[in-house]
Amino acid sequence: MSIEAPALEAVVLPENETELRANPSIVPVPKARNWLSRLFAWIGSVFEWLCGALTLTVTLAVLSVIPILNFLSLGYLLEASGRVAKTKRLRNGFIGVRKAAVFGRIVVGAWLILWPARFILSMEKDAKLIADGSSVVRGWRIAFFIFATLSIGHIIWVCLRGGKLRHFLWPAPIRFIKWLRTSDKLETIRNGIVDYVAGLRIGHYFRLGALGFVGGVMWLAIPVALLVVGAFLPPGGGFLLALLGGGLLFLVALYLPFIQTHYAVENRFAAMFELNRVRQLFRQAPIAFWTALFITLLFSLPLYLLKIEFPPREIAWLPSLFFVAFIFPARLLTGWAVGRALKRELPRHFIFRWLARFSVIPVAGFYVLIVYLTQYLSWHGAFSLIEQHAFLVPSPLLSL
């Protein structure tokens, strides 16, 4: 007797890239018998998407504080911006939300399932304090071993079934016994895991983030170096270097967000230095470029407030959660601006172009001023100028 592999595909098989490009945010609601069923199906779909977005945000925040792995976080943000630019749809920037929702459900369900084991473990510790070595302690230890083993087995079975929250409520023992009798279960699991890991495209995101980081550093190296060196010189020479470095940083801030998105669209490192192409795109959508630049620089400024006091290591990822929540929409908006420019072949009217050019001056100027002043607030002093949150690795707590 054999059955099909349980809903393993929901957990370990990659998303269909064609369907993802077509509509990655909301999975089409299956046909239902009446409007009430369709309504509940739609609510469930939206709730799942929101859970996936929350899980994805937390994952990016955690990755952003881990050296080397934070390139994955930056690579994801660049890919999201590039995909919005290519498809001209903001919703296409939420890559892998449904897949992240599965992990979110598993984490929440596993936490609930392991609660009895955690309670028993706490009782064992209390019993040790009162009567260490007694039969009561041994009883609690045996109970913990039994509950922990059953809970872990149940979690694994839930993952194989599809990782839905309702699967945590009932282990479906008959179905489990039937599945154990299938002959190709181990091969199915192995192939599913291999396909799933390949579908994550970890190498692509890492390469995109690493090269995007290197390109960003090359653009920022001279202006930031002048600002840092100027901070350690006497007032006369230091002021001149700071003025020169601030002016160069002003120019870099005008173009770098769009250069990085252009690089993500082209997927070529040389695209990081195609300034003329970005200038051409600006002429085709000047107001959209100004809007994206304003939001990008504005949303990066509150992150500098997090450097006033160094947080404990245990909660170092929490400020990064705040960071991702701000910089992710800014990246999507930058992709939207580039996408609008790609749709047009002719430049906009010169009035709009010059209006946008004059409008970016106070925006970029205010950003440079605030960034320069943050060296007097940060625990890293002048070296905090190296942390350019709007352009580099998404970690407000990790220097380069």
N, C-alpha and C positions, 0 to 999 in steps of 0.2 A: 504494500500500500504506500502510495507516495502522494505528496501534496506539493503545491508550488512553494518556493521559498517564501517565508513570511515577508511582510512589507519591508524587506531589506533595502529595496531600491529607494525608499523614502529617506533613508539615512546615509547609505554608502554609495549611491550612484550619483554622478555629476548631473547638474542641470543641463537641459538641452539648450545649447547656445543660441540656436535659431529662435526658439521660443523666448529666451531671455532677451534677445535684442528686440523682438517684436513687442513684448510687454513683460518686463521683469518685475514690475511692482505688484500687480494684482493678478493672481491666477484666475482665468475665466471660471466663473461660477458654473458648476454643472447644472444641466437642465433638471428642474424639479417639477413636481406635480401641480403645485399651486403657488400663489404669490407668497404665502407665509413661509413655505419651505425655502423659496428663493431668498426671502429676506434673512432668514436665519443663516443660510449658507453664505450670503454676502457679509453679514456681521462677523461670522466665524473667519472668513477670508481676510477681512480688514483687521480683525484682532490678531490673527496670525502674522500679518504683515507688520503690525506695530511691534509685536514681540520680537520679530526678526530684526527690525530696525534698532530696537533697544539693545539686543544681544550683539549686533554688529558694532554699535557704538562703543559698548563696553570692551569688546575684543580689540578694537583699534586703540582704545585708551591704554589697555594693558600692554599691548605690543609696543606702544610708543615710548615706554619707559625702559624697555629692554634693549641694551646696545646690540647692534647689528640687526636684530629682529625689527627695530623701528623702521628699517627700510621697507619692510612689508607694509607697514601702515602708510608710509608716504607713497609707496607704489600704488596702493589701493586708491588713495585720494587722487593721484594723478590719472589713474585709469578711469575713475569715475568722471573726472573733469573732461578727459579726452572722449569718453563715450557719449557724454552729453553734447559735446561739440560736433561729433560725427553724426549723431542721430537727431539732433535738434530737439531733444525731449529731456526735460529735467528728470523725469521718473526713471529714465534709463541709467541714471547715475547710481541708483541704489542696487548695486551688483550683489547677488547672492543673499538677498534678504530672506527668501524662503528657506534657503539652506541654513542660514543662521538661526531661523526660528526653530528648526528641529533641535539644534544644540541648546537653545534656550529652554525648550520644553524638557529636554533630558536633564539639564542642570537643576531646574526647579523640581522636577519629579524625583530625581535622585536625592536631593536634599530632604524631601519629605519622607521618602522610603527609608533613609538612613536615620531618621529621628529616633525610632525605638532603640537602635543600636547605640546611638550617642547617649540616650538616657540611661541605658543599662551600664555603659562605660562609666558614667558619672556616679552611679550607685556603687559600682565596684571600687572606685577611688575613695568614696566616703566610707565604705566598709573596711578598707585597708587602714584608714586613719583610726577606726574604732577597735578593730580586732584583726590585725594583719595575720594571715596564715590560717584563719578559721575556715570552717566549712561554708560559712555564708559567703566569704570572699570567693572561694572556689566555685560556688554555685553561680554567683554573678558572672564570673569569668567564663564558665561554660555557656551560660545564657548569651553572653556577648558574642562568643564564637559562633554559636548557632544562628543568632539573628543577623550577624554581620555576613555570614556565608550565604544565607538565604536572600538577604537584601541585595548583595552584589550579583548573585545569580539572577535575581528578578530584574535588576537594572540591565544586565546584558541581554536578557530575553526581550525586554521592552525595546531596546535598541534594534534588535533583529526584527521585531514586529513593525517598526516604523517610528517609534519614539513619541507617540501621541500621549497626551496626559491621561486619557481614559485607559490606556494600556497599563498605567501604573496602578489603577484601581483593581484590576482583575488580571491575574497572571495567565489565564487560559490554559490550564494544565493539560487538557485533552489535546489541544492544538500543539502544545509543546511535545507531548509524547509522539504524536504523529510526525512532527518535524524531525525528531530524533531518529525515526525509522527511515528517513529519506537517505539515499545513497550519496548524493552529491552536495550535501549541505556545507561541508568544509570548503570545497572548491568554489561554491557560490559565494561564501563569505569572503574568501581570499580575493577572488576576482572583483567583488564589489568594493572592497577596501582599496585595492590597487586602482581601480577606475575612479573611485572617489578622490583619492589623493591627487591623481593626475588632473581631475576636473577642478581642483582648487587653484591650479596654475600658480603655485607658490614661486616657482622659478621666474615666471613672467613678472609677477609683482615685485619680487626682490630685485630683479635686474632693472625694472622701470624706476623703482625707488632709489636704488643705489646710483644709477647714472643721473637721475634727476637731482639727487643730492650733490653729486660731483659737479654737475653743470651749474647748480645754484651757488655752490661755494666759489667756483671760478668767477662768476659775476660779482659776488659780494666780497671777495678776498681783498681787493685794493681799497674800496671805501671803508670797510670795517677795520682793516689794518691801520689806516690813517687815523681813524677815530680812536682806536685803542692806544696807538703810540702817542697821539696828541694828548691823551689824558695823563701821561707820565712826564711830559715836557714842561718847562717853565711857561708861565701864562702867555708870553708873546708868541713863541713858536708853536705852543700847543693850540692856541686859538686859530692860527693860520692852518695848521693841519686839520683841526676839527672842522673848520669852514670848508676846506677842500674835500675832506672825506664826506661831510654832510651833503655837499653838492653832488658828489658822485653817487651817494646812496639815494638821493632824490631821483636821479636819472634812472638808476637801476630799479627802484620801486615802481616806476611808471610802466616798465616793460616786463619785468621778470615773471609775474603771475601768468601773463598771456604767452610768454615764451615757453614756460613749462607746460602749459596746456597744448601749445602747438607741437612741442616735443612728444607729448602723449598721443596726439592725433597721428603724427607721422611715424612714431616709434623708431626714430633715428636720433642718435646722440648729436649729430651735426645740426639737427633742427634747433638745438639749444642756442645756436649762435646766428640764426637767420633773422636778424633784427629787421631787415627791410621787409620781409614777409609779414611780420607782426605789425609794422607801420602801415603796410598796405591794408591789412585786416582792420586796423583801427579806422582808416578812412571810410571803410564800408559799413561800419557800425559804431560811430563815435559815442553816441549816447549810451549804448549798451556797455561799451568798454568803460566809460566813466562810472556807470553804476556799479559794475563788477569791481572796479578798483576801489571805489569808495567803501563798499561793503567789506572787501578783503582786508584793507588796512584798518578800517574801524573795528572789525571783529578781532583783529590780532592785538589791539592795544590793551584790553582788559587782562590779557594773559600776563602782562608785565607786572601787574599788581600781585600776582602769585609768587613773585620772587622777593617780596619784601621780607618774608620770614620762611626759613627752610622747614618744610613739613617733615614729620617722622617718616622713616622708610616704609613703615607698614601701610601708610596711606598715600604713598608717593604717586600712585596711579590715579587718585581722585582728581587732582588738578588737571591731569591729562584728559580725563573724561569731560571736564569743562572745556578743555581745548578742542577736542574733536567735535563737540556739540556746536562750537562756533566756526571752526575752520572748514568743516565738511560742507555746510551750505555755501560758504564763500567759494570753495572749489567748484561746486556745481554751478554757481552763478557765473564764474569765469568761463566755464565750458559753454554755458548758454550764450554769453557774449560772443565768443569765438564762433559758435554755431550760427548765430545771426549774421556774422560777417561772411561766413562761408556760403551762405545762401545767396548773397548778392554778388554781382559781377562789377557793378559800377560804384564809385564812391558816392557818399551822401552829399547833399548840398554843402557848399563851403561854410554857410552860416552855422550849421550843426557841427561841422568839423572844428571850426575855430572856437565855438562856444565850449565844446568839450575840452579843447586844448587849454583854454584859459581856466576852466573849472578844475582841472586836475592839479593846478599849481598849489592852491591852498590845501588840498587834500593830502598830496604827497609831502608838502612842506610841513604840515602839522604832524604827520606821521614821523618824519625824520627828527623833528624837535622832541617829541615825546620819547622816541627811542634813545636819543642822546641823553636825555635827563634821567632815564632809568638807571644809568650807571651809579647814580647817587642814592638809589633806593635798594639795589640788589645786593645780596651777600657776596656776589662775585665781583662787585665793583665794575671797573672798566671792561673786564673780560665778559661781562654779561652782554655786551654789545655783539658778541659772536652769536648769541642765540637769536636768530631771526625767525620767529615763529611763523610768519606769514609765508615763508618761502622754503624752509628747510625741514628737517625731520620733525614730526609732530610731537615734540616733547618740551614742555615749558620748564622742565626741571633738570634737563640733561644738557650740559655744555658739549660742544663739539670737541 
